[in-house]
């Protein structure tokens, strides 16, 4: 049993707080409380955009989870770690984080918006991007507090938009099974998401189809081919990659559609439950959907898919129908 500690207390307190207007989280916790970052460098600066809302600016060196618990009367045990996008140079916290969390709360899903560390144009010495380290840890944090937070540890997914979709995909193809002998109790838990939800995602790092801004910010301008291949989700799908719901707009001219198509094809080849949805309109970066277009349909479609897979209350299908689990 993992000690609940102050993180659990923060979440319990969140349930007792009054409902916030707009989209403010009910608690914010550090992903790595012991991370050696000077206090001055833990401060994140934000830009407020009239339409997009709050945008976290580079650099982000102190990753956090913003907690959006589902209302008790609606909570169904499902949880999602949400990774906002921004080309690995900023993070659209409101558009692709807080607003999405509030919408999913209405469906009884508890949400955790990850403000992951932004890369510095190259990989860290470990070779594992900070963002991947952070999303893995976020999944472990949620699972470690499943009982206290009224969450089913087998219904924890990761959702990502644009470059945040890259973070989500990496969490699904390069997950860690958990080491039962680990000193750190969290590292005894699997980092594998139970499902992925990917909105107009950057998935490939191959120059022919990648989003070069995201590629260069994450890996640098001229990484070795084997590095580009390792961080290309479509090349690393296995029989244990999580079931995935993927959506994008036909008129998105920012991210090559081959990102979604090739990842989906790899899922199908490996017999992973997956759904690929192409909307006619929406452009790129539409969050919950561009007003007046069919892209606003994705939340309802995604919820239906989650129900069909058994991650939300419904006639729960068999374990096989939900997708493989390690």
Backbone bond lengths (Angstrom), bond angles and torsions (degrees), N, CA, C in turn:
res aa  C-N    CA-C-N  psi(-1)  N-CA   C-N-CA  omega(-1)  CA-C   N-CA-C  phi
1 X - - - 1.476 - - 1.523 109.37 -
2 X 1.319 117.51 127.25 1.454 122.05 178.31 1.517 109.04 -81.14
3 X 1.319 116.23 135.00 1.463 120.01 177.96 1.522 110.21 -60.03
4 X 1.311 116.28 135.31 1.458 119.54 -177.73 1.530 111.00 -75.21
5 X 1.339 117.10 -45.24 1.450 121.26 173.75 1.513 114.60 58.60
6 X 1.343 113.63 -158.48 1.462 120.11 -172.73 1.513 112.35 -70.46
7 X 1.340 118.07 -26.50 1.467 119.29 -179.75 1.518 109.60 -64.31
8 X 1.325 116.56 -45.97 1.463 120.12 178.81 1.521 110.35 -61.67
9 X 1.329 116.18 -40.23 1.459 119.74 179.80 1.526 110.75 -61.40
10 X 1.330 115.66 -38.47 1.468 119.56 178.79 1.515 110.85 -62.22
11 X 1.335 115.64 -39.61 1.462 119.27 -178.48 1.526 110.65 -71.38
12 X 1.342 116.86 -41.57 1.464 120.20 177.88 1.522 109.62 -60.95
13 X 1.337 116.21 -41.78 1.459 120.39 177.02 1.523 110.36 -60.77
14 X 1.332 116.05 -37.03 1.467 119.79 -178.71 1.517 111.20 -58.92
15 X 1.339 116.95 -37.75 1.457 120.01 179.36 1.523 111.02 -63.63
16 X 1.334 116.15 -28.59 1.457 119.92 -175.42 1.524 112.72 -86.39
17 X 1.345 116.30 -13.66 1.454 119.29 -177.67 1.521 110.96 -75.01
18 X 1.318 117.63 152.77 1.460 119.57 176.88 1.515 110.48 -66.76
19 X 1.335 116.06 154.80 1.456 120.23 178.31 1.519 109.07 -66.01
20 X 1.342 116.03 128.85 1.448 120.39 -179.32 1.518 109.97 -80.84
21 X 1.313 114.95 145.94 1.460 118.82 169.23 1.520 106.69 -70.46
22 X 1.310 115.98 160.82 1.462 121.61 179.40 1.520 110.08 59.34
23 X 1.347 117.17 -130.00 1.459 118.39 -167.85 1.517 113.63 -133.13
24 X 1.317 119.35 25.72 1.458 120.88 -177.74 1.521 110.88 -66.40
25 X 1.345 117.82 137.76 1.466 119.87 175.71 1.518 110.58 -68.18
26 X 1.319 116.10 158.21 1.463 119.89 -179.68 1.519 112.62 -90.41
27 X 1.314 117.04 -13.41 1.459 121.86 173.83 1.517 107.65 -163.81
28 X 1.327 116.57 151.94 1.464 122.22 176.22 1.523 107.51 -130.57
29 X 1.328 116.91 128.06 1.461 121.19 -177.21 1.527 109.66 -126.87
30 X 1.339 117.87 150.65 1.463 119.84 176.69 1.524 110.94 -74.47
31 X 1.314 115.88 144.81 1.462 120.44 176.40 1.526 110.25 -75.14
32 X 1.318 116.08 -38.43 1.468 122.18 -179.81 1.527 108.07 -126.17
33 X 1.334 119.43 84.97 1.472 120.71 -176.46 1.522 114.00 -57.31
34 X 1.337 117.18 -27.36 1.466 120.48 -176.75 1.523 112.81 -99.08
35 X 1.324 117.40 9.08 1.460 121.03 179.63 1.522 109.75 -61.09
36 X 1.330 115.46 132.51 1.463 120.79 -175.72 1.530 110.20 -82.06
37 X 1.320 115.02 80.15 1.465 121.72 177.96 1.524 107.82 -125.92
38 X 1.333 118.10 122.02 1.472 119.87 179.03 1.526 111.20 -55.57
39 X 1.315 115.45 148.35 1.467 120.76 -175.82 1.526 111.86 -53.95
40 X 1.321 116.70 -39.53 1.468 119.99 -177.66 1.525 111.70 -63.95
41 X 1.348 116.91 -29.34 1.464 120.66 -178.34 1.530 112.38 -88.99
42 X 1.316 117.03 -1.36 1.466 120.22 177.21 1.528 111.63 -84.47
43 X 1.309 116.15 -11.52 1.463 120.62 -178.32 1.523 109.22 -77.49
44 X 1.326 116.30 128.43 1.463 122.02 176.20 1.521 108.31 -106.30
45 X 1.311 116.27 133.66 1.465 121.22 178.70 1.527 109.21 -96.99
46 X 1.322 114.96 144.21 1.462 120.70 -175.47 1.518 110.85 -125.36
47 X 1.325 113.99 149.73 1.463 121.72 170.55 1.516 107.56 -113.12
48 X 1.303 116.55 137.41 1.466 121.08 179.45 1.520 108.96 -103.89
49 X 1.331 115.77 115.80 1.456 121.40 179.59 1.521 109.43 -103.77
50 X 1.322 116.53 139.74 1.466 121.54 -175.59 1.523 111.84 -56.39
51 X 1.319 117.15 -37.71 1.462 120.92 -175.01 1.531 112.82 -102.22
52 X 1.324 115.88 -39.70 1.465 120.16 -174.80 1.520 111.60 -84.61
53 X 1.335 116.66 -26.85 1.457 120.27 -178.31 1.517 111.09 89.53
54 X 1.317 115.99 -144.24 1.459 121.50 -173.60 1.528 111.09 -78.04
55 X 1.332 115.35 129.73 1.460 121.69 178.59 1.519 108.00 -122.23
56 X 1.334 116.73 123.36 1.460 121.34 176.94 1.525 108.74 -81.55
57 X 1.328 115.96 131.28 1.457 121.60 -173.98 1.522 111.95 -100.46
58 X 1.319 115.53 152.92 1.465 123.39 175.33 1.528 108.89 -66.58
59 X 1.338 119.72 141.12 1.462 127.00 -1.68 1.530 112.35 -88.71
60 X 1.324 115.10 155.65 1.468 121.75 170.02 1.522 106.31 -121.68
61 X 1.316 116.32 110.09 1.463 121.91 -175.65 1.524 112.40 -113.77
62 X 1.338 117.28 -7.65 1.463 122.72 -176.08 1.526 107.59 -125.17
63 X 1.341 118.09 90.56 1.469 120.72 -174.41 1.523 112.06 -71.49
64 X 1.333 115.32 144.44 1.464 120.79 -179.25 1.524 110.84 -136.45
65 X 1.321 114.87 161.54 1.458 122.88 171.36 1.525 108.14 -115.72
66 X 1.312 116.56 123.93 1.467 121.49 173.52 1.520 108.19 -94.46
67 X 1.335 116.39 124.85 1.459 122.11 -171.22 1.524 111.62 -94.59
68 X 1.316 114.87 127.49 1.460 122.61 176.08 1.529 108.27 -127.30
69 X 1.336 117.80 80.19 1.468 119.44 -179.15 1.518 111.31 -67.99
70 X 1.317 115.80 142.01 1.464 119.61 174.39 1.525 108.93 -67.05
71 X 1.326 118.34 144.93 1.468 120.35 175.75 1.527 110.33 -55.04
72 X 1.316 116.95 142.00 1.469 120.84 -175.87 1.522 112.34 -54.55
73 X 1.318 117.16 -38.16 1.464 119.76 -175.92 1.527 111.58 -70.24
74 X 1.346 116.51 -18.00 1.461 120.52 -176.89 1.522 113.42 -110.23
75 X 1.337 117.09 -20.40 1.468 120.89 -172.27 1.520 111.38 -55.38
76 X 1.329 115.80 130.60 1.467 121.01 -177.02 1.521 113.38 -120.22
77 X 1.337 117.15 5.21 1.458 120.24 177.28 1.509 114.55 96.63
78 X 1.323 117.41 -12.33 1.464 120.90 179.20 1.528 109.59 -82.12
79 X 1.328 116.47 143.99 1.465 121.36 179.95 1.523 109.66 -139.79
80 X 1.326 115.33 150.18 1.463 120.98 -179.83 1.527 109.87 -137.75
81 X 1.326 115.96 130.66 1.461 122.17 168.46 1.527 106.52 -90.42
82 X 1.334 117.27 123.67 1.464 122.12 -174.69 1.527 110.05 -107.57
83 X 1.340 115.70 129.16 1.464 122.22 -178.93 1.531 109.81 -113.41
84 X 1.330 118.81 102.41 1.467 120.54 178.14 1.527 111.31 -65.39
85 X 1.328 115.46 157.12 1.456 120.23 179.23 1.513 112.57 -100.70
86 X 1.340 114.14 -177.00 1.459 120.48 -179.23 1.513 112.36 154.21
87 X 1.338 116.72 25.42 1.454 120.43 175.18 1.511 114.51 67.71
88 X 1.326 117.88 20.74 1.460 122.68 -175.48 1.529 111.33 59.85
89 X 1.346 116.66 24.23 1.465 119.73 176.11 1.522 111.64 -124.57
90 X 1.336 117.24 -26.28 1.464 124.07 173.00 1.524 106.39 -143.94
91 X 1.335 116.95 176.77 1.464 120.74 175.95 1.525 108.97 -137.10
92 X 1.327 115.65 122.49 1.470 122.06 -177.74 1.524 109.22 -81.08
93 X 1.326 115.78 79.82 1.458 121.53 -169.69 1.527 113.22 -64.69
94 X 1.326 117.41 -38.76 1.472 119.71 -179.77 1.518 111.23 -78.40
95 X 1.329 117.04 -56.25 1.464 122.51 -173.62 1.520 112.61 -58.50
96 X 1.329 116.40 -44.50 1.465 120.74 -172.97 1.524 112.33 -116.13
97 X 1.327 115.57 16.40 1.453 120.12 179.33 1.508 112.22 -133.92
98 X 1.339 116.65 -81.40 1.457 121.31 -172.46 1.527 112.87 -62.15
99 X 1.325 117.04 -44.27 1.472 119.28 -178.00 1.525 110.99 -65.43
100 X 1.312 115.83 -39.49 1.468 120.03 178.39 1.521 109.89 -65.43
101 X 1.332 116.45 -41.46 1.465 120.54 179.18 1.520 111.11 -59.01
102 X 1.333 117.25 -45.02 1.467 120.25 -179.61 1.528 111.32 -63.87
103 X 1.321 116.51 -37.39 1.466 119.44 178.33 1.523 110.41 -65.64
104 X 1.314 117.58 -42.03 1.461 120.68 179.81 1.523 111.46 -71.14
105 X 1.336 117.17 -30.95 1.468 120.30 174.26 1.516 110.99 -55.36
106 X 1.337 117.05 -37.45 1.464 121.26 -179.60 1.525 111.65 -63.44
107 X 1.330 116.34 -21.86 1.466 121.17 177.82 1.525 111.59 -96.90
108 X 1.348 117.19 9.25 1.457 120.95 177.01 1.510 114.88 85.40
109 X 1.337 117.50 12.27 1.464 122.00 -178.43 1.524 109.55 -96.89
110 X 1.323 117.24 126.09 1.464 121.15 174.32 1.525 108.68 -80.35
111 X 1.332 116.28 136.93 1.462 120.48 -173.03 1.524 111.47 -124.55
112 X 1.314 114.27 149.95 1.455 122.51 -178.31 1.525 107.26 -135.36
113 X 1.320 116.87 105.58 1.461 120.72 -176.13 1.523 108.62 -86.90
114 X 1.323 115.45 119.57 1.463 121.72 -175.10 1.527 110.85 -92.60
115 X 1.305 115.69 119.86 1.464 121.27 169.54 1.527 105.68 -96.41
116 X 1.325 114.95 89.92 1.464 121.41 -173.15 1.532 110.50 -82.47
117 X 1.326 114.73 158.37 1.460 119.20 178.23 1.530 110.00 -67.40
118 X 1.318 115.64 135.11 1.459 120.56 177.80 1.525 109.97 -85.62
119 X 1.331 116.96 141.07 1.468 120.16 -178.51 1.524 111.41 -71.34
120 X 1.318 114.58 165.01 1.465 121.36 -177.83 1.523 111.17 -111.05
121 X 1.329 116.72 30.46 1.456 120.07 178.51 1.504 114.16 81.97
122 X 1.321 116.54 11.99 1.462 121.06 176.36 1.519 107.79 -164.95
123 X 1.321 115.68 162.53 1.461 119.96 178.04 1.522 110.18 -75.81
124 X 1.338 118.16 148.69 1.464 120.61 174.31 1.527 110.03 -68.82
125 X 1.328 118.34 167.97 1.468 120.98 -177.81 1.528 114.13 -54.34
126 X 1.332 117.67 -30.19 1.466 120.49 -179.75 1.520 112.36 -69.24
127 X 1.338 117.42 -18.76 1.455 121.32 -175.87 1.514 113.30 82.91
128 X 1.330 117.33 -3.86 1.466 122.44 179.28 1.523 108.10 -106.31
129 X 1.331 118.56 117.23 1.468 119.99 -177.98 1.524 111.64 -55.00
130 X 1.318 115.99 144.89 1.460 120.23 177.75 1.524 111.34 -54.49
131 X 1.332 116.28 -41.18 1.468 118.95 -176.66 1.524 111.37 -61.55
132 X 1.336 117.67 -36.89 1.464 120.45 178.42 1.523 110.35 -69.94
133 X 1.324 117.03 -40.87 1.464 119.86 175.33 1.528 110.40 -58.25
134 X 1.328 116.22 -41.89 1.466 121.03 -175.50 1.521 112.23 -69.61
135 X 1.332 117.53 -43.34 1.469 119.01 -178.24 1.524 110.60 -70.46
136 X 1.315 117.68 -35.39 1.470 119.72 174.56 1.530 109.95 -59.08
137 X 1.326 115.11 -47.39 1.466 119.65 -178.21 1.522 110.95 -64.52
138 X 1.322 116.73 -37.77 1.464 120.28 179.37 1.521 110.97 -60.41
139 X 1.322 117.18 -43.04 1.467 120.89 177.85 1.525 110.07 -62.22
140 X 1.323 116.82 -41.77 1.467 120.15 178.81 1.529 111.24 -64.58
141 X 1.324 117.62 -40.50 1.467 120.89 178.79 1.520 110.16 -60.18
142 X 1.322 116.63 -47.21 1.465 120.19 -179.21 1.526 110.22 -61.70
143 X 1.320 117.14 -46.07 1.473 119.92 -179.08 1.526 111.57 -64.83
144 X 1.324 116.61 -36.40 1.465 119.43 -176.17 1.522 112.36 -67.70
145 X 1.330 116.69 -21.94 1.461 121.28 -179.56 1.519 111.91 -112.25
146 X 1.317 116.26 22.80 1.467 120.52 -174.68 1.526 112.26 -55.90
147 X 1.320 117.42 -46.29 1.468 120.05 -176.63 1.527 111.03 -65.45
148 X 1.331 116.38 -46.96 1.467 120.36 -177.78 1.524 111.70 -67.64
149 X 1.321 116.66 -28.98 1.459 120.33 -175.25 1.527 112.23 -101.36
150 X 1.327 116.58 9.45 1.466 121.01 176.17 1.530 111.60 58.90
151 X 1.341 114.79 47.84 1.465 121.80 -177.31 1.523 109.19 -124.17
152 X 1.320 116.57 140.58 1.460 121.79 172.22 1.524 107.63 -81.76
153 X 1.337 119.07 117.63 1.468 120.27 -176.41 1.519 113.40 -64.45
154 X 1.342 117.30 -10.99 1.464 121.11 177.42 1.526 112.11 -99.88
155 X 1.324 116.57 8.70 1.470 121.43 177.98 1.525 110.12 -125.65
156 X 1.325 115.96 44.35 1.464 121.71 -178.47 1.527 108.74 -110.21
157 X 1.318 116.50 112.05 1.457 121.07 -179.22 1.513 112.44 -108.92
158 X 1.331 115.06 172.43 1.462 121.98 174.20 1.520 108.05 -126.26
159 X 1.321 115.94 131.90 1.464 123.72 179.56 1.521 108.48 -119.56
160 X 1.326 116.53 140.16 1.457 119.23 178.61 1.511 112.06 -148.07
161 X 1.326 115.36 150.09 1.457 122.49 -178.86 1.524 109.57 -120.53
162 X 1.331 116.62 135.11 1.458 122.11 176.51 1.535 109.46 54.27
163 X 1.348 119.10 -122.77 1.461 119.48 177.71 1.523 111.57 -64.87
164 X 1.336 116.89 -27.14 1.462 119.40 172.39 1.514 111.30 -64.61
165 X 1.347 116.42 -25.82 1.457 120.66 172.97 1.511 111.38 -66.32
166 X 1.329 116.66 -33.65 1.462 120.84 174.22 1.525 110.32 -62.48
167 X 1.335 116.27 -44.38 1.469 120.58 177.44 1.527 110.01 -59.35
168 X 1.333 116.41 -45.67 1.463 121.04 -178.95 1.524 111.46 -62.98
169 X 1.333 116.78 -45.54 1.465 120.37 -179.65 1.526 110.77 -62.12
170 X 1.326 116.62 -43.49 1.464 119.25 179.03 1.523 111.00 -60.29
171 X 1.332 116.74 -36.21 1.469 119.28 177.95 1.519 111.31 -65.48
172 X 1.341 116.47 -26.51 1.454 120.65 -177.90 1.512 114.93 -89.10
173 X 1.336 117.48 -21.76 1.470 119.68 -179.39 1.524 112.30 -106.41
174 X 1.326 117.59 -19.84 1.468 121.03 179.75 1.531 109.83 -124.94
175 X 1.330 115.77 57.26 1.459 120.31 -179.16 1.523 110.05 -91.75
176 X 1.322 115.10 161.26 1.467 122.25 179.39 1.521 109.13 -110.09
177 X 1.338 118.01 136.51 1.464 120.43 -174.19 1.522 114.99 -74.92
178 X 1.296 118.26 -14.23 1.466 120.02 -175.22 1.516 109.99 95.30
179 X 1.304 115.92 134.93 1.463 121.84 -178.24 1.523 108.80 -110.93
180 X 1.338 118.30 109.76 1.471 120.06 -176.48 1.521 113.73 -61.41
181 X 1.333 117.26 -17.94 1.465 120.68 -179.09 1.528 112.88 -99.87
182 X 1.324 116.92 6.59 1.468 120.07 -176.76 1.522 111.26 -64.50
183 X 1.327 115.97 142.35 1.465 120.90 176.40 1.521 110.64 -66.18
184 X 1.309 116.26 -42.41 1.463 121.86 178.69 1.529 108.21 -78.07
185 X 1.330 118.30 117.08 1.472 120.10 -177.95 1.524 113.75 -55.37
186 X 1.328 117.38 -33.28 1.462 119.12 -179.70 1.522 111.59 -65.81
187 X 1.320 116.61 -32.57 1.459 119.63 -179.19 1.524 112.90 -74.00
188 X 1.329 116.68 -3.43 1.466 119.79 173.19 1.527 111.17 -82.09
189 X 1.315 116.06 -9.30 1.462 121.55 -176.14 1.519 110.71 -101.14
190 X 1.326 116.23 144.24 1.460 121.48 177.29 1.523 110.53 -65.56
191 X 1.329 115.58 144.77 1.464 120.56 174.68 1.530 111.16 -96.57
192 X 1.318 117.86 2.02 1.468 120.83 -176.15 1.524 110.67 -69.81
193 X 1.334 117.71 123.44 1.468 119.30 172.63 1.528 109.65 -67.41
194 X 1.317 116.79 149.36 1.464 119.81 176.19 1.521 111.56 -79.95
195 X 1.328 116.79 -21.05 1.463 121.18 175.13 1.521 108.59 -158.91
196 X 1.327 115.64 161.47 1.458 122.66 176.32 1.523 109.55 -122.11
197 X 1.329 116.21 142.89 1.462 122.31 169.93 1.525 106.08 -126.44
198 X 1.339 116.47 121.47 1.456 121.67 -170.22 1.521 110.52 -124.38
199 X 1.330 116.12 115.41 1.453 121.47 179.80 1.518 111.52 -102.78
200 X 1.332 116.87 119.08 1.474 124.23 -178.44 1.536 111.04 35.42
201 X 1.346 116.62 56.36 1.461 120.80 -168.05 1.528 114.87 -81.44
202 X 1.320 115.33 148.73 1.459 122.47 161.70 1.526 105.42 -83.21
203 X 1.319 117.93 122.09 1.460 120.72 -176.14 1.522 111.51 -121.70
204 X 1.323 116.41 -43.56 1.461 120.98 -176.92 1.521 111.29 -90.80
205 X 1.333 115.78 148.06 1.457 122.05 170.87 1.526 111.15 -110.90
206 X 1.333 117.28 9.30 1.460 120.64 176.84 1.527 108.95 -76.67
207 X 1.328 117.95 130.31 1.470 120.93 -173.38 1.523 114.81 -53.31
208 X 1.321 118.56 -29.78 1.467 120.79 -176.19 1.522 112.59 -64.25
209 X 1.331 117.88 -30.42 1.468 119.40 -175.03 1.525 114.11 -131.98
210 X 1.314 118.51 -4.06 1.464 119.71 -176.88 1.524 111.71 -72.13
211 X 1.313 115.49 167.89 1.466 121.97 167.03 1.523 105.41 -89.74
212 X 1.342 116.93 108.87 1.457 120.36 -168.08 1.527 113.01 -63.15
213 X 1.320 117.78 -32.48 1.459 118.60 177.38 1.515 111.55 -61.54
214 X 1.330 116.42 -46.04 1.466 120.85 178.20 1.523 110.16 -64.89
215 X 1.329 116.37 -43.57 1.464 122.16 179.01 1.522 110.52 -56.19
216 X 1.329 116.92 -51.55 1.461 120.57 -175.73 1.522 112.05 -67.65
217 X 1.325 116.99 -36.62 1.461 119.69 178.89 1.520 111.93 -68.18
218 X 1.334 116.50 -34.93 1.465 120.16 -177.51 1.520 112.42 -82.79
219 X 1.336 116.84 -46.41 1.468 120.92 -169.80 1.521 113.94 -111.68
220 X 1.324 118.30 -13.22 1.455 121.10 -171.59 1.520 110.16 94.83
221 X 1.313 116.18 172.75 1.466 119.81 -172.44 1.521 114.05 -77.11
222 X 1.325 118.18 -30.35 1.464 119.40 -175.16 1.531 111.02 -135.23
223 X 1.326 118.15 61.98 1.465 119.73 178.60 1.525 110.42 -74.27
224 X 1.333 118.30 158.36 1.463 120.89 175.16 1.527 110.48 -61.86
225 X 1.324 116.27 152.92 1.457 121.39 -178.63 1.520 111.49 -58.83
226 X 1.342 117.32 -39.25 1.465 118.78 -177.56 1.527 111.25 -65.22
227 X 1.332 117.74 -29.16 1.464 121.17 176.36 1.528 109.83 -70.66
228 X 1.326 116.74 -44.75 1.466 120.20 176.92 1.524 110.88 -59.35
229 X 1.315 116.54 -39.95 1.467 120.56 -179.42 1.525 111.18 -67.90
230 X 1.326 116.84 -40.92 1.468 120.42 -178.08 1.526 111.26 -63.58
231 X 1.320 117.15 -34.33 1.462 120.62 -177.91 1.528 112.75 -98.52
232 X 1.331 116.41 16.81 1.467 122.34 172.77 1.515 108.12 -100.45
233 X 1.325 116.46 108.72 1.459 120.40 -173.78 1.508 113.97 -56.77
234 X 1.334 117.47 -37.59 1.463 120.69 -175.35 1.524 112.71 -65.22
235 X 1.335 117.31 -19.60 1.466 121.44 -178.80 1.521 112.32 -94.06
236 X 1.316 117.83 -2.51 1.466 120.67 -172.63 1.523 113.63 -125.68
237 X 1.320 116.93 19.01 1.463 121.20 177.34 1.523 109.21 -73.43
238 X 1.335 116.08 136.84 1.464 122.17 175.58 1.525 108.63 -130.37
239 X 1.316 115.36 -178.30 1.466 120.19 179.08 1.522 112.13 -66.04
240 X 1.333 117.90 -12.66 1.465 121.22 -179.19 1.531 112.77 -108.35
241 X 1.309 117.29 9.54 1.467 119.73 172.66 1.531 108.53 -66.42
242 X 1.324 118.53 138.32 1.473 120.45 -175.04 1.528 113.33 -64.62
243 X 1.325 117.17 151.69 1.468 121.39 169.71 1.529 109.47 -53.19
244 X 1.329 116.39 144.20 1.467 119.71 -170.78 1.522 112.81 -137.19
245 X 1.335 115.19 137.67 1.461 123.49 172.09 1.521 106.62 -112.26
246 X 1.339 116.78 121.90 1.463 122.15 -172.49 1.526 108.89 -125.57
247 X 1.319 117.14 135.28 1.463 119.31 178.62 1.526 110.77 -143.73
248 X 1.332 114.79 151.33 1.462 121.37 178.59 1.520 108.72 -161.75
249 X 1.316 117.00 171.39 1.465 122.09 179.46 1.523 110.21 -107.20
250 X 1.328 115.44 140.45 1.463 121.03 -179.50 1.526 111.64 -59.79
251 X 1.338 116.94 -32.12 1.465 119.46 -177.80 1.531 112.93 -94.03
252 X 1.327 116.66 20.27 1.468 121.23 173.46 1.531 108.01 -75.22
253 X 1.319 116.62 114.03 1.466 120.53 179.44 1.527 111.84 -105.60
254 X 1.331 117.29 8.88 1.464 121.18 -178.48 1.525 111.75 -91.74
255 X 1.326 116.77 -46.50 1.467 121.80 -179.20 1.525 108.92 -112.90
256 X 1.322 115.93 126.80 1.463 122.07 178.96 1.527 110.19 -57.04
257 X 1.325 117.17 130.64 1.464 121.44 -177.03 1.522 112.94 -64.68
258 X 1.331 116.91 -15.68 1.461 119.30 177.19 1.528 111.41 -64.80
259 X 1.327 117.45 -20.95 1.470 119.55 175.36 1.521 110.10 -58.71
260 X 1.328 116.50 -52.64 1.467 120.69 -179.49 1.527 111.29 -68.73
261 X 1.328 116.20 -44.33 1.464 120.42 -173.56 1.522 112.09 -65.67
262 X 1.322 117.06 -43.02 1.465 119.28 -177.63 1.529 111.78 -72.30
263 X 1.327 116.75 -35.29 1.466 118.64 176.55 1.525 110.03 -67.00
264 X 1.312 116.39 -44.02 1.468 120.38 177.79 1.527 110.70 -60.00
265 X 1.322 117.65 -43.85 1.466 121.07 179.39 1.530 110.85 -61.03
266 X 1.328 116.85 -38.87 1.466 120.34 178.47 1.525 110.95 -66.49
267 X 1.327 117.01 -38.02 1.464 120.46 176.45 1.527 110.54 -62.78
268 X 1.322 116.63 -45.22 1.467 121.06 -179.46 1.526 110.19 -62.22
269 X 1.332 117.01 -43.12 1.475 120.35 179.35 1.520 111.17 -59.30
270 X 1.320 116.14 -33.97 1.467 120.64 -178.67 1.526 112.55 -94.33
271 X 1.324 116.33 10.00 1.465 123.00 176.89 1.526 112.78 58.48
272 X 1.311 115.62 38.73 1.463 122.09 175.89 1.524 107.94 -91.98
273 X 1.331 119.04 128.97 1.471 120.18 176.04 1.528 110.44 -55.88
274 X 1.314 116.46 125.02 1.465 119.87 -176.40 1.519 110.12 -152.71
275 X 1.324 114.85 151.23 1.466 121.20 175.53 1.520 108.27 -135.13
276 X 1.335 116.11 129.41 1.456 122.55 177.53 1.524 108.52 -114.36
277 X 1.321 116.25 121.80 1.464 121.37 -177.12 1.527 109.11 -118.39
278 X 1.327 116.23 124.30 1.466 121.45 175.53 1.524 108.66 -110.05
279 X 1.328 115.82 118.71 1.457 120.51 175.48 1.524 109.31 -90.89
280 X 1.314 115.56 153.38 1.460 119.77 -178.97 1.522 110.79 -70.07
281 X 1.338 116.24 -43.93 1.462 121.44 -175.69 1.526 111.03 -129.65
282 X 1.328 115.36 159.18 1.448 121.06 179.69 1.512 112.70 150.35
283 X 1.360 115.48 -21.91 1.463 120.38 -176.74 1.530 109.61 59.28
284 X 1.325 116.91 -146.36 1.465 121.40 -179.73 1.522 108.58 -116.94
285 X 1.329 115.46 145.25 1.462 119.19 176.71 1.506 113.49 75.15
286 X 1.351 116.24 43.82 1.470 118.05 -176.17 1.520 114.11 -94.65
287 X 1.317 118.73 2.11 1.461 120.03 175.88 1.512 112.20 55.38
288 X 1.324 116.90 -121.90 1.467 121.42 178.76 1.525 112.54 -73.07
289 X 1.319 116.86 -5.54 1.460 120.57 178.29 1.510 111.23 131.48
290 X 1.322 116.24 142.81 1.458 121.08 177.46 1.523 108.95 -79.88
291 X 1.311 115.82 124.49 1.465 121.22 -175.59 1.528 111.05 -53.00
292 X 1.329 115.42 135.07 1.452 120.92 177.30 1.510 114.64 81.97
293 X 1.343 117.41 7.11 1.464 120.50 178.84 1.524 110.03 -123.06
294 X 1.332 115.18 167.47 1.464 119.91 -179.82 1.519 112.76 -70.78
295 X 1.342 118.27 -11.12 1.468 120.25 179.95 1.522 112.38 -64.96
296 X 1.337 117.97 -17.65 1.467 120.59 178.25 1.525 111.59 -69.80
297 X 1.320 117.49 -8.12 1.461 120.84 -177.79 1.523 113.17 -82.00
298 X 1.338 117.85 -12.69 1.456 117.65 -170.76 1.529 114.31 -63.09
299 X 1.350 120.99 -38.85 1.470 117.09 -178.96 1.525 112.85 -59.01
300 X 1.329 117.45 -45.46 1.467 120.38 179.96 1.523 111.08 -64.64
301 X 1.326 117.11 -39.77 1.463 120.68 179.07 1.523 110.98 -65.37
302 X 1.323 115.76 -40.57 1.465 120.63 179.13 1.523 110.88 -64.32
303 X 1.325 117.02 -42.90 1.466 120.62 179.39 1.525 110.89 -62.82
304 X 1.330 116.86 -39.28 1.467 119.44 177.24 1.524 110.66 -63.81
305 X 1.320 115.87 -39.89 1.469 120.05 178.59 1.529 110.79 -64.60
306 X 1.323 117.30 -43.31 1.465 120.66 178.49 1.524 111.08 -61.69
307 X 1.331 116.73 -38.44 1.466 120.00 176.52 1.519 110.77 -65.18
308 X 1.316 116.65 -43.24 1.463 120.56 -179.68 1.520 111.86 -63.14
309 X 1.327 116.37 -30.79 1.467 120.95 179.40 1.533 111.19 -84.93
310 X 1.332 117.82 -9.38 1.453 121.02 178.14 1.508 115.38 90.88
311 X 1.333 117.54 11.19 1.457 120.13 179.49 1.523 112.57 -86.57
312 X 1.319 116.88 -14.64 1.460 122.76 175.20 1.515 108.54 -123.89
313 X 1.335 118.03 154.59 1.459 120.45 -178.51 1.522 111.77 -55.65
314 X 1.290 113.99 133.05 1.469 123.51 177.92 1.512 103.17 179.52
315 X 1.300 117.63 -167.36 1.450 118.73 169.93 1.509 106.34 -70.13
316 X 1.312 116.39 103.03 1.458 118.99 -173.94 1.520 110.74 -64.41
317 X 1.351 117.45 121.90 1.453 119.75 177.29 1.515 111.39 -74.28
318 X 1.289 116.33 176.01 1.461 121.67 -179.47 1.518 110.16 -66.14
319 X 1.341 115.40 164.96 1.464 120.19 178.42 1.521 110.60 -59.31
320 X 1.321 116.71 -35.65 1.465 120.20 -179.96 1.517 110.96 -63.67
321 X 1.334 116.64 -37.18 1.460 120.13 -178.72 1.513 111.67 -69.60
322 X 1.343 116.60 -26.96 1.458 120.25 -178.50 1.513 111.71 -77.03
323 X 1.321 117.29 -17.73 1.455 119.92 -177.44 1.508 110.21 108.15
324 X 1.314 116.14 164.96 1.455 121.63 -175.32 1.510 111.15 -68.87
325 X 1.332 114.96 148.18 1.460 121.40 174.15 1.517 108.07 -134.81
326 X 1.308 118.38 139.13 1.461 119.87 -177.23 1.518 111.87 -70.12
